[in-house]
Amino acid sequence: FLDNAEMVDDMGHGTHVAGIIAANADGKGTQGVTPNQVKILPIKVLKKELDSFLYKQGDRRMILTDIFANAIAYAVEAKASVINMSLG
């Protein structure tokens, strides 16, 4: 996953999914599908500009599956109970 990446949701999809999962009840009908005590661990894995299966950052090269595996390992080490990956 991206080291020191600016935590910006380039496409909005991850933020949308997080809202479905964890939105607090607002008294107007909006509420996520989980209890109010849920915590979200956002991990940015890819950049919007990615156009191949090889990620290049300076002299560093990684295959996408390795980046996904690193992000999953990070979430597991952080004791995540559920992992959602928006890869579309």
N, C-alpha and C positions, 0 to 999 in steps of 0.2 A: 504494500500500500504506500501511498505517497508520504514521504518524510517531510515534516514541516509544511504540509500543504495548507493553503488557506481554506478554511472550512466554509466553502460556499457551494450550495447545491446548484450546479450549472443548469440543470434541466428542470428542477422543481419536483421531480418524481419522488426522491427520497424523503423530502420534507412532507409531501402529500401523504405518503405511506405512514410516516411517523405520526402525523395528525390522526389518521384513521386508527392507529394503534393506541395512542396515548392522550388524545384530546380530553381536557377536563370538561365536565358538564358545565354548560354556560347558561342553563335555565331557559334556553330557547330551542332545545332539541339537539344540540350538538354534544356528542359524547363519544369518546373512543371506545374500542371494544375490550379494553383491559381495565382492571381496577385503578383507582386514582393514585396508587403508590408505585406505579411502574416507572422505571428509569430507562431512558434511551441513551445508548452509547453510539454516537454517530462516528462512522469511520469512512473517510473519503478514500476511495480506492483508485479511481480513474479520473483523468482529465477529459473535459469535453472534446478537446482537439484530437484525441486518440484516433488514429486511422489505420492501425495494423495490430497484429497480435504480439508485436514486440514493443515494449515501452522503453523509450530512450530519455534519460535525464542526465545531461552532461556526458561523461564517459561511461555511465552506468547503463546496462541493458538488462531487461528482464522480460520473460515470457508472461503473458497475462495470467495463465493458470498459477504460476508461482506467486504473483501478486495477490490473487484471490486466496491462495493457501496461507500466505503470511497474514492477511487480514482476518481470516477465520481463526488462526492460531492466536492472534492478538486478542480477539473477542473471547476466546475460550480462557486464556490466561487472565482476562479481566473478569472472569466468572459470569459471563453472559449466559442466561438460561435459554434464550431464543435468539436465533440469528436469522435476519431477513436480508436477502441480497437482491437489490434492484439492479439487474444487469441488462435490462432491455435497451 
